[in-house]
């Protein structure tokens, strides 16, 4: 893991297309602004993990269970 120190309003570039800016620092919380192309999904880790769980659950649904979808 790369660990970087940044002050408020300073940025980190990931590749050529993703810029992360330190927007605010309050106590032990850091607010980040993320500028990325629309084709790159950006989620908090807990949201990303929930999406993965739901996708896995959906991939285990059989044809009989999807027969009535859209009716």
Short mmCIF file of the C-alpha atoms (twelve columns), coordinates in Angstrom:
data_MODEL
# 
_entry.id   MODEL 
# 
loop_
_atom_site.group_PDB 
_atom_site.id 
_atom_site.type_symbol 
_atom_site.label_atom_id 
_atom_site.label_alt_id 
_atom_site.label_comp_id 
_atom_site.label_asym_id 
_atom_site.label_seq_id 
_atom_site.Cartn_x 
_atom_site.Cartn_y 
_atom_site.Cartn_z 
_atom_site.pdbx_PDB_model_num 
ATOM 1  C CA . UNK A 1  0.000   0.000   0.000   1 
ATOM 2  C CA . UNK A 2  1.266   3.420   -0.947  1 
ATOM 3  C CA . UNK A 3  0.745   5.977   1.842   1 
ATOM 4  C CA . UNK A 4  0.809   9.666   0.911   1 
ATOM 5  C CA . UNK A 5  0.505   12.797  3.020   1 
ATOM 6  C CA . UNK A 6  -1.592  15.632  1.610   1 
ATOM 7  C CA . UNK A 7  -2.874  18.928  2.968   1 
ATOM 8  C CA . UNK A 8  -6.304  20.423  2.355   1 
ATOM 9  C CA . UNK A 9  -6.824  21.306  -1.341  1 
ATOM 10 C CA . UNK A 10 -3.930  19.110  -2.465  1 
ATOM 11 C CA . UNK A 11 -4.494  16.317  -4.991  1 
ATOM 12 C CA . UNK A 12 -3.394  12.825  -5.880  1 
ATOM 13 C CA . UNK A 13 -3.521  11.580  -9.469  1 
ATOM 14 C CA . UNK A 14 -4.300  7.960   -10.303 1 
ATOM 15 C CA . UNK A 15 -3.304  7.352   -13.880 1 
ATOM 16 C CA . UNK A 16 -4.190  10.165  -16.259 1 
ATOM 17 C CA . UNK A 17 -7.909  10.269  -15.544 1 
ATOM 18 C CA . UNK A 18 -8.597  10.074  -11.791 1 
ATOM 19 C CA . UNK A 19 -7.894  12.972  -9.429  1 
ATOM 20 C CA . UNK A 20 -8.506  12.754  -5.686  1 
ATOM 21 C CA . UNK A 21 -8.578  16.051  -3.785  1 
ATOM 22 C CA . UNK A 22 -8.476  16.525  -0.005  1 
ATOM 23 C CA . UNK A 23 -11.511 18.775  0.415   1 
ATOM 24 C CA . UNK A 24 -11.649 19.070  4.208   1 
ATOM 25 C CA . UNK A 25 -10.118 17.658  7.378   1 
ATOM 26 C CA . UNK A 26 -12.197 17.652  10.584  1 
ATOM 27 C CA . UNK A 27 -10.756 15.803  13.546  1 
ATOM 28 C CA . UNK A 28 -10.231 12.212  12.476  1 
ATOM 29 C CA . UNK A 29 -12.301 12.522  9.269   1 
ATOM 30 C CA . UNK A 30 -11.013 13.466  5.848   1 
ATOM 31 C CA . UNK A 31 -13.388 14.546  3.064   1 
ATOM 32 C CA . UNK A 32 -12.225 13.572  -0.400  1 
ATOM 33 C CA . UNK A 33 -13.374 14.807  -3.778  1 
ATOM 34 C CA . UNK A 34 -12.978 12.282  -6.590  1 
ATOM 35 C CA . UNK A 35 -12.947 13.353  -10.219 1 
ATOM 36 C CA . UNK A 36 -13.122 10.307  -12.495 1 
ATOM 37 C CA . UNK A 37 -14.584 9.495   -15.914 1 
ATOM 38 C CA . UNK A 38 -18.179 8.232   -15.857 1 
ATOM 39 C CA . UNK A 39 -17.064 4.782   -17.014 1 
ATOM 40 C CA . UNK A 40 -15.055 4.279   -13.797 1 
ATOM 41 C CA . UNK A 41 -17.350 3.380   -10.891 1 
ATOM 42 C CA . UNK A 42 -16.480 5.023   -7.572  1 
ATOM 43 C CA . UNK A 43 -18.045 3.675   -4.360  1 
ATOM 44 C CA . UNK A 44 -17.360 3.642   -0.644  1 
ATOM 45 C CA . UNK A 45 -15.979 0.230   0.319   1 
ATOM 46 C CA . UNK A 46 -19.114 -0.863  2.191   1 
ATOM 47 C CA . UNK A 47 -21.303 0.037   -0.804  1 
ATOM 48 C CA . UNK A 48 -18.944 -1.794  -3.179  1 
ATOM 49 C CA . UNK A 49 -19.085 -4.919  -0.997  1 
ATOM 50 C CA . UNK A 50 -22.903 -4.765  -0.858  1 
ATOM 51 C CA . UNK A 51 -23.036 -4.520  -4.660  1 
ATOM 52 C CA . UNK A 52 -20.747 -7.545  -4.964  1 
ATOM 53 C CA . UNK A 53 -22.944 -9.544  -2.549  1 
ATOM 54 C CA . UNK A 54 -26.108 -8.661  -4.461  1 
ATOM 55 C CA . UNK A 55 -24.494 -9.509  -7.806  1 
ATOM 56 C CA . UNK A 56 -23.350 -12.876 -6.465  1 
ATOM 57 C CA . UNK A 57 -26.815 -13.580 -5.062  1 
ATOM 58 C CA . UNK A 58 -28.417 -12.630 -8.396  1 
ATOM 59 C CA . UNK A 59 -26.035 -14.875 -10.325 1 
ATOM 60 C CA . UNK A 60 -27.260 -17.871 -8.304  1 
ATOM 61 C CA . UNK A 61 -30.903 -17.400 -9.344  1 
ATOM 62 C CA . UNK A 62 -32.107 -20.161 -11.638 1 
ATOM 63 C CA . UNK A 63 -34.312 -19.834 -14.756 1 
ATOM 64 C CA . UNK A 64 -37.430 -20.966 -12.888 1 
ATOM 65 C CA . UNK A 65 -37.014 -18.098 -10.432 1 
ATOM 66 C CA . UNK A 66 -36.789 -15.487 -13.206 1 
ATOM 67 C CA . UNK A 67 -39.734 -16.742 -15.287 1 
ATOM 68 C CA . UNK A 68 -42.183 -14.136 -13.922 1 
ATOM 69 C CA . UNK A 69 -39.849 -11.115 -14.041 1 
ATOM 70 C CA . UNK A 70 -41.329 -8.414  -16.255 1 
ATOM 71 C CA . UNK A 71 -44.877 -9.794  -16.235 1 
# 
